[in-house]
Amino acid sequence: MGLANEKIISQVEDLLLGRVVIPSIQRDFVWMRPDVRDLFDSLYRGYPVGALLLWKTNLTVPFKTAAVVQTAKSAHQPLYLLDGQQRLTSLAWVYRPESKADGRHIDLRFDVRTEEFVNPSAVQRKDPLLIPVSTLLQENVQFYQVLRKAEVPMDDPDFDTWVQRLQKVHNIRHHQIAVITYESDDYEEVAELFARLNKGGRRLSKGDLVYSAIAARWSDGLDTMDAFHQELQDSNFALNREAVLRLMSLLAGTGAHHIKLIGAEVDEAALKEAWQATERALRFAIDFLKGECSIPRSEVLSSPNVTIVPALLLHHRDGKLRPGEAQLLRRWVYTAMAFSHYSLQVEGKLDAEARLIRTREGEDLFAELIRRASGTRSRDSALHPRDLEQKYSTHPFFKLLYIAALRGTARDWATNIAISDQPMNSSAKIEYHHVFPRARVQGAYAKEEWNSLANLAFVTGQTNKMISSRLPADYMAGIAPERLAEQWIPGDPELRSMERFPDFLAARRRLLANVLNELLGLPAYTGQAATRRDADELPADEEVIAEEPTAPQLVGAEVRDLRTALGVEIHANYEGRRIDAYYDPSSRTVRIPSGPGRGLYDTPSGAAVAVVHGLNPHVNPNRNGWSFWTVTATGQLLQSIR
């Protein structure tokens, strides 16, 4: 990276001569005339106006038409302007008014009497002492002549003062500005740098940048892509740009790393072809997810990336599956959701799955896809009721239970009408209801119990209000038994009293575990020990808990004392770096606020894997999070408060 101080006018000249160009990831020029005026005022007063960031690369990078007329193409590889487009373009428009690409000149004037820069009105343009700034910026301007043209005689008492002020405007040409030149042939690295620079307001994602780059190469591209996204939105299946671009990149043959769509080898014809295939594949996939999987809208998915494998497979098969394959693909979808398959290493997983779809067939293909989506679990290992402990409405299991309720045509407890994901009547909108109302149990039991999945059911808003804070022993007497069974409420009335709340949770976890097992195509839980996993793979955090019947229960007083507003402060030291994070004992999630692995993770191990992968991507990232993280306040391993 190079750093130099340059005359600002030389940078403007480089832009006008095409030695500096605007990469396609840049947004359009958005400054208004007052912004241009304020820039000149800052330069006149000697205020700092920030640095320019240029990108030097050997790559053939798509660039967009600048908002200035660039008179010549550089004979050498141009530099790409990453930061400073608004400032340089504004300066160019005033310095060379004829360079403004749309032909509508910016008339910026300098009031020599008040030292103010003015965007003049029609009346003000007649004032001779409002001097055009473009005149003052030229190299050989004669200030005496400028004032004489303004009918200011040399014996005017203000003449010399005004000459000095005009000279000061002229000296803006010589203003020194810091120019940082960043050298890299890694487009993804530069896209990330650009996204971080431009995070005022909504942060630009890499998907936004790739869309912009595609639009620069394909004239109708942005309109075409936006129209399809609107179609998805209208179908209640809006998907983020990242997921759609990953699919497009796979269909274009450049792999799931969608930044490669920007490569010079992907021309306009290839982009059009890949996008047409993307639309076709997604229509197949969304019909499958809605019809076969009973997923009514994209928000129910644990990740938008879950759509990509069905899209690839159905595109490859021309929308046709062989007998029995629909059930296997549905099982894959539910498995990928249940175990947060795409929480890490998304591109690598999708590349592997795309290869499988191209090279394997039949049960062998689906067996391998499901094994991969199962994560660290054995593919056919039944869920244990303990796997549902400390799981809340934010966990993927909750979304799968919602899907199971829709598939089973569960009916509302009061109206006896099948629950609908998108009812016309607002009072019929589905809400999740605490079976034992929170107002009754939160003083007697831990939040980890009363807010867990085992205490949640799906009812309409009007039913929720009807139940209010009554205990199950009271309100369930008026509900048909089959309604309760449809949502896996234990049938024993003895479990509906406050005193038996823990027993109710245990009984319902057993029922819910088998609902999920059936959905996932796993064997039913029979009370036997869970099948153990292969010895060469580390178990996931939740399985470690399931292995140990004496695992301590959260949350004790000593853990509550360690909590801050953000959670329990923890840290890890890896590869000479210290990574700070926060652990939530209630949900057992870990949040890394910054640095390698930044994000929110369902388990400490998930967070540990992210850190290892971020700092050392060439090693196996599997780590047991309980022994990877240290509690900052005590210096003990995280497992000490598990």
C-alpha positions in Angstrom: 0.0 0.0 0.0 1.4 3.4 -1.0 0.7 6.7 0.6 1.6 10.1 -1.0 0.4 13.7 -0.9 -0.6 14.9 -4.3 -1.9 18.2 -5.7 -5.7 17.8 -6.0 -5.8 19.2 -9.5 -3.5 16.5 -10.7 -5.9 13.8 -9.5 -8.8 15.7 -11.3 -6.7 15.7 -14.5 -6.1 11.9 -14.1 -9.8 11.4 -13.9 -10.5 13.5 -16.9 -7.8 11.8 -19.0 -9.0 8.3 -18.1 -5.9 7.4 -16.1 -8.3 6.9 -13.1 -11.6 5.1 -13.7 -14.7 4.3 -11.7 -15.0 0.5 -10.9 -18.4 -0.9 -11.5 -18.9 -1.6 -7.8 -19.1 2.1 -7.2 -22.6 3.7 -6.8 -23.6 6.5 -9.1 -22.8 10.1 -8.4 -25.3 11.2 -5.7 -24.1 14.6 -4.5 -26.3 17.6 -4.8 -25.2 21.1 -5.7 -25.0 22.3 -2.1 -22.5 19.4 -1.5 -20.3 20.6 -4.3 -20.5 24.2 -2.8 -19.5 22.9 0.6 -16.6 21.0 -0.7 -15.1 24.1 -2.3 -15.8 26.1 0.9 -13.8 23.5 2.9 -10.9 23.6 0.5 -10.9 27.4 0.5 -10.7 27.4 4.3 -8.1 24.7 4.4 -10.3 22.2 6.1 -9.4 18.5 5.7 -11.5 16.8 3.0 -10.4 13.2 3.4 -8.1 11.0 1.4 -8.5 9.3 -2.0 -8.2 5.6 -2.3 -7.0 4.1 -5.5 -6.8 0.4 -6.5 -3.9 -0.8 -8.5 -4.4 -4.2 -10.1 -3.3 -6.4 -13.0 -6.9 -7.8 -13.2 -9.2 -6.7 -16.0 -11.9 -5.1 -13.8 -15.2 -3.9 -15.2 -15.7 -0.2 -14.8 -18.6 2.1 -15.3 -19.0 5.2 -17.3 -17.9 8.1 -15.2 -20.1 11.2 -14.6 -17.4 13.2 -16.4 -16.4 12.9 -20.1 -13.0 11.2 -20.1 -11.2 12.5 -23.2 -8.8 9.5 -23.7 -8.2 6.0 -22.6 -5.1 5.4 -20.7 -2.4 3.5 -22.6 -1.5 1.7 -19.4 -3.6 -0.2 -16.9 -5.8 2.5 -15.2 -6.2 3.0 -11.5 -9.6 2.3 -10.0 -11.1 4.9 -7.7 -12.5 3.2 -4.6 -13.0 6.2 -2.4 -13.3 9.8 -3.5 -15.6 9.6 -6.6 -18.0 12.3 -5.3 -15.2 14.7 -4.5 -13.1 14.3 -7.7 -16.2 14.4 -9.9 -17.4 17.6 -8.3 -14.0 19.2 -8.7 -13.9 18.1 -12.4 -17.3 19.5 -13.1 -16.3 22.9 -11.8 -12.8 22.9 -13.2 -13.9 21.8 -16.7 -17.6 22.5 -17.0 -17.8 21.0 -20.4 -16.7 17.6 -18.9 -20.1 17.1 -17.2 -21.4 14.0 -19.0 -25.1 15.1 -19.1 -24.2 18.6 -20.4 -25.9 20.4 -17.6 -23.1 22.6 -16.2 -22.7 23.4 -12.5 -22.5 27.2 -12.1 -20.6 27.7 -8.9 -19.7 31.3 -8.1 -17.5 33.0 -5.5 -18.7 36.1 -3.8 -15.5 38.1 -3.5 -17.2 40.4 -0.9 -18.3 37.8 1.6 -15.9 34.9 0.7 -18.9 32.6 0.1 -19.4 30.0 -2.6 -22.8 30.4 -4.1 -25.1 28.3 -6.4 -26.6 31.5 -8.0 -30.2 32.1 -8.9 -31.1 33.7 -12.3 -31.0 37.1 -10.7 -27.7 36.5 -8.9 -26.0 35.5 -12.1 -26.2 39.1 -13.2 -24.1 40.2 -10.2 -20.6 40.8 -11.6 -19.0 40.3 -8.2 -20.1 36.7 -8.1 -17.1 35.3 -10.0 -17.3 31.9 -11.8 -15.1 29.4 -9.8 -14.2 27.6 -13.1 -12.5 30.8 -14.3 -10.5 31.1 -11.1 -9.2 27.5 -11.2 -7.5 27.8 -14.6 -3.8 27.8 -14.7 -2.9 31.3 -16.0 -5.9 33.3 -14.7 -5.2 37.0 -14.4 -6.9 38.3 -11.2 -6.6 42.0 -12.2 -8.5 41.3 -15.4 -11.1 39.3 -13.6 -11.9 42.3 -11.3 -11.7 44.8 -14.2 -14.3 42.7 -16.1 -16.4 42.9 -12.9 -16.0 46.7 -13.2 -13.9 47.1 -10.1 -11.3 49.9 -10.7 -7.8 49.4 -9.4 -8.1 52.4 -7.1 -11.1 50.7 -5.3 -10.1 50.4 -1.6 -11.0 46.7 -1.7 -9.2 45.9 -4.9 -6.0 44.4 -3.3 -8.0 42.4 -0.7 -10.2 41.0 -3.4 -7.2 40.0 -5.5 -5.9 38.1 -2.5 -9.2 36.3 -2.1 -9.3 35.3 -5.7 -5.7 34.0 -5.4 -6.8 31.9 -2.5 -9.6 30.3 -4.6 -7.0 29.7 -7.3 -4.7 28.0 -4.8 -7.3 25.2 -4.4 -5.5 23.7 -7.4 -2.4 23.2 -5.2 -4.3 21.8 -2.2 -2.4 18.7 -1.1 -4.6 15.6 -0.7 -3.5 12.2 0.7 -3.7 9.5 -2.0 -3.6 5.9 -0.9 -2.8 3.3 -3.5 -3.9 -0.2 -2.6 -2.3 -3.0 -4.7 -4.2 -6.3 -4.9 -5.2 -8.8 -7.5 -7.9 -10.3 -5.2 -11.2 -8.9 -6.2 -13.0 -10.3 -3.2 -10.5 -8.6 -0.9 -11.1 -5.3 -2.6 -14.8 -5.7 -2.6 -14.7 -6.3 1.2 -12.5 -3.2 1.6 -15.0 -1.2 -0.4 -18.0 -2.5 1.6 -16.3 -1.4 4.8 -15.5 2.0 3.5 -19.1 2.5 2.4 -21.0 1.5 5.5 -22.8 4.8 6.1 -26.5 4.0 6.4 -27.2 0.5 5.1 -24.0 -1.5 4.8 -23.3 -2.6 1.3 -22.9 -6.4 1.0 -20.7 -8.2 -1.5 -23.9 -9.2 -3.2 -24.8 -5.6 -3.8 -21.3 -5.0 -5.2 -21.6 -8.0 -7.6 -25.0 -6.9 -8.8 -23.6 -3.5 -9.6 -20.7 -5.0 -11.4 -23.0 -7.3 -13.5 -25.2 -4.2 -14.3 -22.1 -2.4 -15.7 -21.5 -5.3 -18.1 -25.1 -6.3 -19.0 -27.1 -3.2 -20.0 -30.5 -4.6 -18.9 -29.2 -6.7 -16.1 -30.2 -4.7 -13.1 -33.8 -4.2 -14.3 -34.0 -8.0 -15.1 -32.7 -9.0 -11.8 -34.8 -6.5 -9.8 -37.9 -7.7 -11.6 -37.3 -11.3 -10.6 -36.6 -10.3 -7.0 -40.0 -8.4 -7.0 -41.6 -11.6 -8.3 -40.1 -13.5 -5.4 -41.3 -10.9 -3.0 -44.8 -11.1 -4.4 -44.7 -14.9 -3.9 -43.7 -14.4 -0.2 -40.4 -16.0 -1.0 -38.0 -13.1 -1.1 -34.3 -14.3 -1.1 -31.3 -12.2 -0.4 -28.9 -11.4 -3.2 -26.1 -13.4 -1.7 -28.0 -16.7 -2.0 -29.3 -15.9 -5.5 -25.8 -15.0 -6.8 -24.3 -18.2 -5.3 -26.8 -20.2 -7.3 -26.1 -18.1 -10.4 -22.4 -18.5 -10.0 -22.7 -22.3 -9.7 -24.9 -22.4 -12.9 -22.3 -20.2 -14.7 -19.6 -22.7 -13.8 -17.6 -20.4 -11.7 -18.4 -22.1 -8.3 -20.4 -20.8 -5.3 -17.9 -18.0 -4.7 -20.1 -15.4 -6.5 -17.4 -12.8 -6.7 -16.0 -14.8 -9.6 -19.0 -13.6 -11.7 -17.2 -10.4 -12.0 -14.3 -12.1 -13.8 -13.5 -10.9 -17.3 -14.2 -14.4 -18.8 -17.9 -14.0 -17.8 -19.2 -11.8 -20.6 -22.7 -10.4 -21.1 -23.9 -13.4 -23.0 -22.7 -15.7 -20.2 -24.3 -13.6 -17.6 -27.7 -13.6 -19.4 -27.6 -17.3 -19.8 -26.7 -17.9 -16.2 -29.4 -15.6 -15.0 -32.1 -17.3 -17.1 -31.0 -20.6 -15.6 -31.1 -19.1 -12.1 -34.7 -17.9 -12.5 -35.7 -21.3 -13.9 -34.0 -23.2 -11.1 -35.4 -21.1 -8.4 -38.9 -21.4 -9.7 -38.5 -25.2 -9.5 -37.0 -25.0 -6.0 -39.6 -22.7 -4.5 -42.5 -24.8 -5.9 -40.8 -27.8 -4.3 -40.3 -26.1 -1.0 -43.9 -24.8 -0.8 -45.6 -27.9 -2.1 -43.5 -30.9 -1.0 -41.9 -29.4 2.2 -44.9 -27.2 3.3 -42.6 -24.2 3.7 -45.0 -21.3 3.1 -42.5 -18.5 2.9 -38.8 -17.8 2.9 -38.8 -16.5 6.4 -39.5 -20.0 7.7 -36.2 -21.3 6.2 -33.3 -21.4 8.6 -31.1 -19.9 5.8 -31.9 -18.8 2.2 -29.0 -21.0 1.0 -31.2 -24.0 1.7 -32.9 -23.2 -1.6 -29.8 -23.8 -3.7 -29.4 -27.6 -3.6 -33.0 -28.2 -4.6 -32.6 -25.5 -7.3 -29.5 -27.1 -8.7 -30.9 -30.6 -8.6 -34.2 -29.8 -10.2 -32.5 -27.7 -12.8 -30.2 -30.6 -13.6 -33.2 -33.0 -13.8 -35.4 -30.6 -15.8 -37.8 -30.3 -12.9 -38.4 -34.1 -12.6 -37.6 -36.4 -9.8 -37.6 -40.2 -9.8 -40.0 -42.2 -7.6 -38.9 -41.8 -3.9 -36.5 -38.9 -4.6 -39.0 -36.2 -3.5 -39.1 -37.7 0.0 -35.3 -37.9 0.1 -34.8 -34.3 -1.1 -37.4 -33.2 1.5 -35.5 -35.0 4.2 -32.3 -33.1 3.1 -34.1 -29.8 3.3 -35.3 -30.5 6.8 -31.9 -31.8 7.9 -30.1 -28.8 6.5 -32.5 -26.6 8.4 -32.4 -28.5 11.7 -28.6 -28.6 12.0 -27.9 -25.1 10.6 -25.9 -26.6 7.7 -25.1 -23.2 6.2 -24.0 -21.4 9.3 -20.3 -21.7 8.3 -18.2 -22.3 5.2 -21.2 -21.8 2.9 -19.3 -21.6 -0.5 -17.2 -24.7 0.2 -20.3 -26.7 1.2 -22.2 -25.6 -1.9 -19.3 -26.4 -4.2 -19.1 -29.9 -2.8 -22.8 -30.4 -3.1 -22.8 -29.2 -6.7 -20.1 -31.7 -7.5 -22.2 -34.5 -5.9 -25.3 -33.5 -8.0 -23.2 -33.6 -11.2 -21.5 -36.9 -10.5 -23.8 -39.1 -8.4 -27.2 -40.6 -8.8 -30.0 -42.2 -6.8 -29.8 -43.1 -3.1 -26.0 -42.7 -3.1 -26.4 -39.0 -4.0 -29.1 -38.4 -1.3 -27.3 -40.4 1.4 -24.2 -38.3 1.0 -26.1 -35.0 0.9 -28.0 -35.9 4.0 -24.8 -37.1 5.8 -23.2 -33.8 5.0 -26.2 -31.8 6.2 -26.3 -33.7 9.5 -23.0 -32.0 10.5 -21.2 -33.8 13.2 -24.1 -36.1 14.0 -24.4 -39.6 12.7 -26.8 -39.5 9.7 -29.3 -41.9 11.3 -28.9 -41.0 15.0 -32.3 -40.2 16.6 -32.8 -37.0 18.4 -32.9 -37.4 22.1 -35.3 -35.4 24.3 -32.2 -33.8 25.9 -31.4 -32.3 22.5 -34.4 -30.1 23.0 -33.3 -28.7 26.3 -32.4 -25.0 26.2 -33.8 -24.6 22.7 -36.0 -21.6 22.2 -38.2 -20.0 19.5 -35.0 -18.8 17.7 -33.8 -22.3 17.1 -34.3 -24.1 13.8 -36.2 -26.9 15.6 -39.0 -24.4 16.3 -39.4 -23.7 12.6 -39.5 -27.4 11.9 -42.2 -27.9 14.5 -44.2 -25.1 12.9 -43.8 -26.9 9.5 -44.9 -30.2 11.2 -48.0 -28.4 12.6 -48.9 -27.1 9.1 -48.3 -30.5 7.5 -50.4 -32.2 10.2 -53.2 -29.7 9.6 -53.2 -28.7 13.3 -56.4 -26.7 14.2 -56.8 -23.8 16.5 -57.7 -24.6 20.1 -60.7 -22.3 20.2 -62.1 -22.1 16.7 -61.3 -25.7 15.6 -60.3 -24.3 12.2 -57.0 -25.4 10.6 -54.2 -22.8 11.3 -53.1 -20.9 8.3 -49.7 -19.3 7.7 -51.2 -16.3 5.9 -54.8 -15.7 7.0 -56.9 -12.9 5.7 -58.3 -12.2 9.1 -55.8 -10.5 11.4 -57.2 -12.2 14.5 -56.4 -15.6 12.9 -52.7 -14.8 12.6 -50.6 -17.5 14.3 -48.8 -16.6 17.4 -46.7 -18.9 19.6 -48.2 -19.4 23.0 -46.6 -20.3 26.3 -48.6 -23.4 27.3 -47.9 -22.6 31.0 -48.3 -18.8 30.8 -45.2 -16.8 31.5 -46.9 -14.6 34.1 -47.6 -17.7 36.2 -44.3 -19.6 35.9 -41.5 -17.0 35.6 -41.3 -16.4 39.3 -41.2 -20.1 40.2 -39.1 -21.6 37.4 -36.0 -20.6 35.4 -36.4 -18.8 32.1 -34.5 -21.7 30.5 -37.5 -23.9 31.3 -40.6 -21.7 30.8 -39.3 -20.1 27.6 -38.1 -23.4 26.0 -39.7 -25.1 23.0 -41.4 -27.6 25.2 -43.6 -24.8 26.6 -44.6 -23.3 23.2 -47.6 -24.0 21.0 -49.1 -22.4 17.9 -52.5 -20.7 18.3 -54.3 -17.7 16.8 -54.1 -14.3 18.3 -57.7 -14.4 19.5 -57.1 -17.8 21.2 -54.0 -16.4 22.9 -56.0 -13.6 24.4 -58.7 -16.0 25.5 -56.3 -18.1 27.4 -54.5 -15.1 28.9 -52.7 -16.1 32.1 -54.8 -19.2 33.0 -53.0 -22.4 33.8 -53.4 -25.5 31.6 -55.3 -27.3 34.3 -58.0 -24.6 33.9 -58.2 -23.7 30.2 -57.4 -27.1 28.7 -60.5 -28.6 30.2 -62.5 -26.7 27.5 -60.3 -27.8 24.5 -61.0 -30.9 22.5 -58.4 -33.6 23.3 -57.6 -34.1 19.6 -56.7 -30.4 19.3 -54.1 -30.8 22.1 -52.7 -34.0 20.5 -52.2 -32.2 17.2 -49.6 -30.0 19.0 -48.1 -32.8 21.0 -49.5 -31.9 24.4 -49.1 -34.8 26.8 -52.5 -36.3 27.5 -52.1 -36.8 31.2 -54.1 -34.1 33.0 -51.9 -34.6 36.1 -49.1 -32.8 34.3 -51.0 -29.6 33.9 -50.5 -28.2 37.4 -47.9 -25.7 38.5 -46.2 -28.3 40.6 -45.8 -30.8 37.7 -44.4 -28.2 35.3 -41.0 -29.8 35.0 -42.6 -33.2 34.4 -44.8 -31.6 31.7 -41.7 -30.3 29.9 -40.0 -33.6 30.1 -43.0 -35.5 28.7 -43.5 -33.0 25.9 -39.8 -33.0 24.9 -40.2 -36.8 24.4 -43.1 -36.2 22.1 -41.4 -33.3 20.2 -38.2 -35.3 19.7 -40.1 -37.9 17.9 -42.1 -35.4 15.8 -38.7 -34.1 14.7 -37.3 -37.6 14.2 -40.2 -38.4 11.9 -39.8 -35.2 10.0 -36.0 -35.8 9.6 -36.4 -39.5 8.6 -34.7 -40.6 11.8 -35.6 -43.6 13.9 -37.9 -42.9 16.9 -36.5 -42.2 20.3 -37.2 -45.3 22.4 -35.5 -44.4 25.6 -32.3 -46.1 24.7 -28.9 -44.4 24.6 -28.4 -42.3 21.5 -26.3 -43.7 18.7 -22.7 -42.4 19.1 -20.9 -40.8 16.4 -17.8 -41.7 14.5 -14.7 -41.6 16.7 -12.7 -39.4 14.3 -15.2 -36.4 14.5 -15.7 -34.1 17.4 -19.2 -34.1 18.8 -21.3 -31.0 18.6 -21.9 -29.1 21.8 -25.5 -30.3 22.2 -24.4 -33.9 21.8 -21.7 -33.5 24.5 -24.5 -32.4 26.9 -26.6 -35.4 25.8 -23.8 -37.8 26.6 -23.5 -36.6 30.2 -26.6 -37.4 32.3 -25.0 -35.4 35.2 -24.5 -32.2 33.1 -25.2 -29.2 35.4 -28.4 -27.3 34.8 -28.4 -23.6 33.9 -28.5 -21.1 35.3 -27.0 -21.0 38.8 -26.4 -17.9 40.8 -22.7 -18.0 40.2 -23.4 -17.7 36.4 -25.9 -14.9 36.8 -23.2 -13.0 38.7 -20.9 -13.2 35.7 -23.4 -11.7 33.3 -22.9 -8.3 31.8 -25.5 -6.5 29.6 -24.1 -8.4 26.6 -23.6 -11.7 28.3 -20.7 -13.5 30.0 -17.4 -12.1 28.8 -15.2 -14.8 27.3 -12.1 -14.9 25.1 -9.9 -17.2 23.2 -6.2 -17.0 22.3 -5.4 -18.6 18.9 -2.5 -18.1 16.5 -1.3 -15.2 18.7 -4.6 -13.4 18.5 -7.0 -12.7 21.3 -10.7 -12.9 20.3 -13.2 -11.4 22.7 -16.8 -12.7 22.7 -20.0 -13.0 24.8 -21.7 -16.1 26.0 -25.4 -16.3 26.7 -26.0 -19.0 29.3 -29.7 -19.1 28.6 -29.5 -20.0 24.9 -25.8 -21.2 25.0 -25.1 -19.0 22.0 -21.9 -17.1 21.5 -21.6 -13.6 19.9 -18.2 -12.5 18.5 -18.7 -8.7 18.0 -15.7 -8.1 15.8 -12.6 -9.6 14.2 -12.2 -13.1 12.8 -15.4 -15.1 13.0 -17.6 -12.1 13.7 -21.2 -13.2 14.1 -23.7 -15.0 16.3 -23.4 -18.8 16.8 -25.8 -21.4 18.1 -23.0 -23.1 20.1 -19.6 -22.3 21.5 -18.1 -24.9 19.1 -19.6 -23.1 16.2 -18.0 -19.9 17.3 -14.7 -21.7 17.8 -14.8 -23.2 14.4 -15.4 -19.8 12.8 -12.4 -18.3 14.6 -10.1 -21.1 13.6 -11.3 -21.0 10.0 -10.8 -17.2 9.9 -7.3 -17.2 11.2 -6.0 -20.5 9.8 -8.2 -21.7 7.0 -5.8 -24.5 6.0 -6.4 -26.7 9.1 -9.3 -28.8 10.2 -11.4 -26.2 12.1 -13.2 -28.6 14.4 -12.9 -27.5 18.0 -14.8 -28.2 21.2 -16.0 -24.8 22.2 -16.2 -25.6 25.9 -12.5 -26.0 26.1 -11.6 -23.4 23.4 -13.1 -20.4 25.2 -12.1 -18.9 28.6 -14.3 -17.0 31.0 -12.6 -13.7 31.2 -13.6 -12.9 34.8 -12.5 -16.2 36.3 -9.7 -17.4 33.9 -11.4 -20.8 33.8 -12.5 -22.7 30.7 -16.1 -22.1 29.5 -17.0 -25.6 30.5 -16.7 -24.5 34.2 -20.1 -22.7 33.8 -21.7 -25.1 31.4 
